Amino acid sequence: MSKVLDEIVADLISFDPEFAKIEKDIRVLAQKMLVAKPHSEIDASFKKRLKNELLARAAQLKSMPSKSSFNPFKMQKFFYSLAGAAVALAVLFGVQNFNRVIPSSDSVAKFTVQSVAPRAFGSLAAGTGAVPATGRGGGGGAMTADSKIAPDLETYKYVYRGTLNLPSGEVEVLRRVKNSAATASLANSLAKFDFGLLDMSALQNVQVQNYNIVEDRDFGYAAFVNFEDGSVSLNQNSLKWPNPYLNCTAPDCYESLRLGRADMLSDAQILAAADELISQFKVNLKNYGAPEIIYDWQSELARFTGAESDFYFPESASVIYPLQVENKFVYNSSGDKEGLSVNVDQRSGRATNLYGLATQDYESSKYAAVTDEALFRKFLERGGLWWGGYLSEGANVVEIELGQPEQILLKYWNYANGASEELILPALRFPVISQNPNIYQKSVVVPLVAEILEQQDSIQPPILFREDVAVPVEAPKNEAVKNESEPSNTEGSNSKTLR
């Protein structure tokens, strides 16, 4: 037994040299564990179980203040909001490796920018995710002279009558850094851990991509950690939250459980619930602004033309803590603020999830600014980078007035070589000032990077046809004509489809 103990202790020390400092305590712990299993057969399986149990207990032992200044129960790491997750990783992979790959909360929360060479990110128009709309509904055919556009179709043209002050020269583009290489040490430690099921040490050049941790309690959460892009999110552990629709099998049951005006939380209650989750998990809000409710059911109800009993009152409310980069808010292509989002359940008054929390390390590179005012206004008139309406000859065009713009930062995803890059671009944001019941778009955003507009300008706009009008379509060679009556599914479309 003494020989077995020597082998196990030696293995543990080779796994983590720090264990040598507490070798005496490990031996005492091992002897107690052996005494607790006096009749176990000392075979290879027993040695594996003992080693694994001892490894976990030894890591806990090393973390005690009397043995080390390291204390995973008090340290606020990358998941400092999830102390249990920090302990689990420290126990499983060894404290030294854990320290090496998981940065402190202060360093994670810090916003950093490193300047790199001009156009260091390559082409920003190589693959923006946009799909050209050809023929009818992107079916692959080409329009002919006999194609008929719906004569009573209403489309929208966004108009800004003021002077544009476009930048000259170059503009700064930021790219968020995703450093997955730092997980190699953690992955190598995992590969050494013996589960008794397969030899993970056979894996080569390993990295950890992500992992989940789930709370086993009422109203518990599930934490998802993505090492590849440096983000963490919380969601409901759905098995531990009440589900009022769980036993519904008929439409009447669902209808009877629909929420009404009296069930809606006040703004103060929604914000308080979101702040409670932020406080509970000690989320660092250093780079985020004051919370805002981003879904206003009152304004939606005011536009609703039916009976209030037919209105869908939302099951949850959304709150955003807007991201700030160099003291400027970041927006998406729809003109809404980007940032850390929290949803609040209207029934329980509790926050159900949190997402959008990520490291804020960036590289900065210079790109040519757009100087072609005609090209810029072309995107402005169509409602932004993505088509806000179908601009087609013969349709009834309604002008939508835009107000004075402000320069903002735009989050933009560039897809190239099968991967996505998260960019932050300078852009102009124009508020919609026309009162039109068919327009839900609150603003128009156009980026100030020349090559993005030039590439998007080459994409054919979507065209909408009446369903009761025959539209001849010329089929490409070796390809049958597709019978499609729906328009292409274009992001942000505000035009009305005629039925």
N, C-alpha and C positions, 0 to 999 in steps of 0.2 A: 504493500500500500504506500509506503514511503517513496518507493521508486516511481510509482504512478503519479504521486503528488509532485515530485521533483520535475517530471516530464511536463505536467500541465502548467506549473508555475513558470518553467522555462519558456513554454510556448506563449504564455500570456505576456511575458516580458519582451519576447521577440516581436509580438504583435504591437505592443505599445511600451517603449522603453521607460515611460513614466511610472509604470507599475513596479519597477525596481525599487522606487523610493518607499513603497508600502508593501514590500515582499513579505515581511513578518506578519502584517495584518491579513494578507491574502492567505497565508498558510493556516492561520488560526481559523479564518472563515471556511477554508476548504475542509479542515478537520471536523468542524461542526457539521458541515453538510454531509460528510462521510458517515459520521456517527448517526445522523438522522436516517441513513439508508444502510443499516448494517448487513442486510441480507442480499444486497444487490450483487449480481455477478460482475466481476471486474473484467469485462470484455471491451471490445472496441466501441460498441454502442454506448456502454456506460461511460467510457472516457469522453466521448463526444458530448453526451448530455451534461456531464459534470463540468467540462470545459466551458460550454456555452452558458450554463447557469453561473459559473464562477466569473466569467467575463462580465456579465451584466452586473453582478453584485460588486465586483471589484471596481468597475467604473463608477458606481454609486459611492463606493467607499472612498475613492480618490477625490470625489467631488465635495466631501465633507470639509467644512472650514478648518477643522483641526489638522487636516492633512494637506490642504492646498488652498490657495486664495481663490481658486476657481469654484464657483457655485452656480450650476445651471438653473437652480430654482430662482435665482435673483437676477441673473444676467439678462439683459434685453438684447436679444440677437435679431437676426433678420426677421424671425417670426416671434419677436419679443412679445407680441400679443398672444402667443400660444406657448406658454411656459412648458406645458406638458410635452409639446412637440420637441422643444429644445432638449429636454431631459431624455426623451426617447432616442433622439439621434445621438446624444452624447453617450448613452449607455450602449447603443448598438454598434457604433462605429469608432468609439474611442474619443476621448476628450480632445486630444491633440489634433486629430483630423478635423473634428468639428470646428475648432477654433480657426483652422486654416482656411476653410471654405465658406464659412458663414460670417460675414462682416458684422461689425457692431451696428446698433441702430443709428448711432450718430452718423456713421459714414454712409449708411444706406440712405438716410434722409437728406443728406447733403446734395445739392444740385451742382454738378460739375460740367464744364464744357472744355474740350480740348480742340484747338484749331489744327486743321490738317490742310493739305494742298488743295488748290481750286479744283473743282469737279472730281474730288476724291471718291465720290460715291458712284461714279459712272453716269450713264444716262438715266435721267429721272423719268423718261418716257418709254423705256424699253418694254415695260409691261405694266400698265396701270390698272389692269383688271377690267377695263372697259371692253364691251363686246360690240362690234359694229352691227347695226341693224340693217339688213338687206332684204329687199322684197317685202313680203307681208310677214310680220312677226318674226323676222330673222330667219325665214325659212330657206334662204339660199337662192331664191329667184330674183330676177331683175324686173323693175317696173317697165311697162310698155306705154305707148302713147294712148292706149285705150283704158288705162287705169283710171278709176274714178274716186276722187276724194270726197268725203262726205260734205255736201254743200252747207249744212247747218251746224257743222262742228265748230265749237268755240275753243280757241287757243289763246295763249297769253304771251305778251311781249313786255318784258320788264324794262322800264325806261328811267334813266337818270339824266336829267337835263342840265346838271351842273358841269363845272370844269373838272377834268381828271388831272391829278398831279401824280403821274406815274414816276417811279424812281428811275434813275439813270445808272448805267454801269452794271454793278453786280449787287446781288442780295445774299444774305446769309441763310444757308439751309442747315438745319440740325438733324442728325441721325442718332436715335437712341442706341446705345451700346448694349448688346446682349452677350455677356461673357459666360458661356457654358463650360469653357475649359477649366474654370476654377473648381468644378465638381469632380475632376479626375481623381483627386486624392480621396474624396469621399467614396467614389465608386470603387476604387481599388480596395479600400477597407471592407466594403460590402462584399466584394468578390472573395475576400479571405474568410468571411464569416461562414461557418459550416452549419447549414440547415439540415443536413442529413438526407436531403432529397436529390440534389444533383451537385456536381462539382462546378461551382460558379467560378473557380479560379481559372477554368479553361477559357473564359471570356478574355478578349484582348482589346486594348485601347478603349477602356470602358469609361462611360460618363453616366451620371444620374440625370434623368430628364425631369421627373416629377414624382411626387408621392402624395398620398391622402392620409389624413388623420380624422377620425370621427368621434364625436362625443356621444357616450352612451348614457344619456340623461334626457329628461323631459325638456323640450325646446332646445335640444342640443344642436350643435353646428358641425359641419364637415369642412375641414380646411384642405384646400388644394394648393400645393406649392409647385410652381413651375421654375425649375432651375435654368432652363434654356433661355427664357426671356426675363428672368428676375422678377417674377410677380407672385402674388399670393392672393387668394380669394376665400371667402367664407360663404357657405350655403347652408340651408336647412338640412339637418338629418331628417329627411321626410318621415322616417319611421317613428320619430319621436315628437312630431308635431301633429296636432289634431287636424283631421281632414273632414270637414262637414259633408263632403260629397261622397265619402267612402262607400256608403251603402246604397247610393242612388242607382237605380236601374231603369228609371222611366223619366221622360222629359218633365213631367209635373213635379218630380222631386227636386230637380235642379232649379226649376222656376220658383218653387216655394222657398228656396234658400238664397235667392238673389238678394243682394244688398240694396238698401234704399238710402235716401238722403239722410235720414236720422242715424244711419250706421257710419257715416263718413267722419273720420277724425278731423279735428281742427288743425290748422297749420301749426299751432304751438305744440300739439300732441305729436304730430309727425316729426317735427324737428327734434323734440325731446327724445323720442324713441331712437332716432338716428344717432344723436349725440350720446345716448346711453351705450349703444354698441361700440362707438368709437372710444368711449371712456373705458368700457369693460376690457377691451383688448389693447388699450394704450396705443392706439394708432397714431403715428407721428404725422401731424398735419402741417409740418413746416412749409411745404411747397403748395399748400392748398388754401383757397379762400373760404369765406363764410358760407355755410350751407344754404342751398336754395332748393325749393320744391319745383320740380321740372314738369309735373303733370298737373294741370289746373282743370279739374272736372267742372268747376263752376262755369268757366268760359265755354267749355264744350256743351254744357247743358243749355247755356244761353243761345247757342247756335242751333240746337236741336229743334226740329220742327214738329216732332211727334209728341205724343202724350208722355208725361214724366215717367209713368209706369213702364214705358217701353225703353227708357233710357238705361244704358248699361252703366251702373255705378261701379267703379273699379274696386277689385279685391285688394289692391295694394297702391301705395303712393311711392313715388320715386324722389329721392333727395340726392343732390350732387354737391360735393365739395370741389369747386372748380380748380383745375390745375393752373398754376402760375409759373411761367418760365420767364426769368429776368423781368419780373414785375408785370408781365402781360398775361392775360388769360388766353387759354388755348381753346379753339373752337373746332367743330367738325364741318364737313362740307354743307350741312344743312343750316349752319349758323348757330347751332346750340353749343353750349360750353361742354368741354371734355373734362374729365377728372375722376375722382373717387366717388362711386355711386353706392347708395344704400337704399334698399327697398323696405318699406314698412307695411306690415299686414294690417288691414283695416279692422279685421275681426278681433285679433288679440292685442293690437297696439304695440307689437314687438317688431323689431327689425329682423328681416328674414335672411338677408344676404348682403355681402359687401364685395365689390369687385372694382378693378381699375387701379389697385395699389401696386406700384412697381418702382424699381430703382430709377433714378433720374440722372444717369450718366450719358453725356452726349459728345459727339464729334461735330465740329463746325466746318463747313466748306462753302466756298463762294461759287455762285452760279449766275449766269447772265439774267438780268432783269428784263421784264417785258417792256418794250418801248413803243410797240405798235398799238396806238390807241384804237384803231379800227378793229383789230383782232380782240382787244380787251373788251370793247363794247359789244362785240358779237357774243361773247360768253355772258356778258351782263344781260343782254336782251333775252337770252334763252333761259335764264334763271340760274346760272352758275356753271360749275364745271360739268355737272351731270344735267341732263335735259330736264327742265322744269315744266315742259309742255311740248306738244307736237306742233312744230312750225311748218305748216303745209300750205301750198298755194290753194286758193279757193276757200279757205276756212275763214270764219269770222274772227278777226284778231282783236283782242281786248288788251289795252295797254294798262300796265300796273306800274304806278309811280313808286320810285325809290327815293329815299332821303339821303342826306349827307353821309358819306362813308367814314369809317374809322379803320385805321390799319390794325390788323390783328395777327395772331399766329394760328395757322391751320394745321391740324393733324392730318397727315396724308400717308396712305399705304402704297408703297411702290413694290410691285410684284415682278421679280426678275429671276430667271434660272431656277424656277421652282420654289423660291423662298420669298418671304415678305420682309420689307424694311419699314420701320416706323420713322417717318420724317416729320419735321415741323417746319413749315414754310411761312414766309410773310404773305399776307393776303389783304384785300380790302373787303370789308363787310358793309353792305348797303341795307338799311332797314326798309321793309315794305310799309309804305304809308297809305296805300289805297285800301279802302274798305270794300272788300269783295267777299261775299259768303262762300264762294267756291275756292278761295285761296287760303290755304292753311300755312303756307310758307311765310315765315316771319322776317326773313332776310335773305339776301343773295350774297354768296361768297365767291370771289374770284382770286386765285393765286397770282402772285407777281413774278413767277418764274417762267421765263419765255418758252423753254422747250416743252413744258407740260401743256401749255395752251396750244402750241404748234402741233403737237402730236394729237391732242384731242380734237383739233380742228379738222383733222383728216378723216374723222369718223363720220359716216353718213347718219343724219338725224333719223329718228323713228318717224314713221308715217302711219296715220290711223285711217282706216276705211270703214264705211258702213258695212254691216254684216249682210244686208239685203241687196248689196250691189256686187255683181259678178266682176271679179278683177282678174283678167288674164295675166298669167305669170309665165315667163320663159324659163324653162327648167335648164339648169346647167347640164353639160354633157355627162353621161353615165350616172345621172342622178334623177330620180323620179320627182315630179312636182309634188310638193307637200300641200295638203289641204288644211291651211291654218287660218282661222278667223279671228284669233286674238292678236292684239298688238304686242310688240316686244315688251318684256317686263323691265321697264326702265326706272331706275331709282329716282324718287322725287317727282314723279309725274303728277301734274295737277289738272290735266285735261280730262274732259268728260267723255266716256265711252258711250256711244249710242246703242241702245238695245231695241 
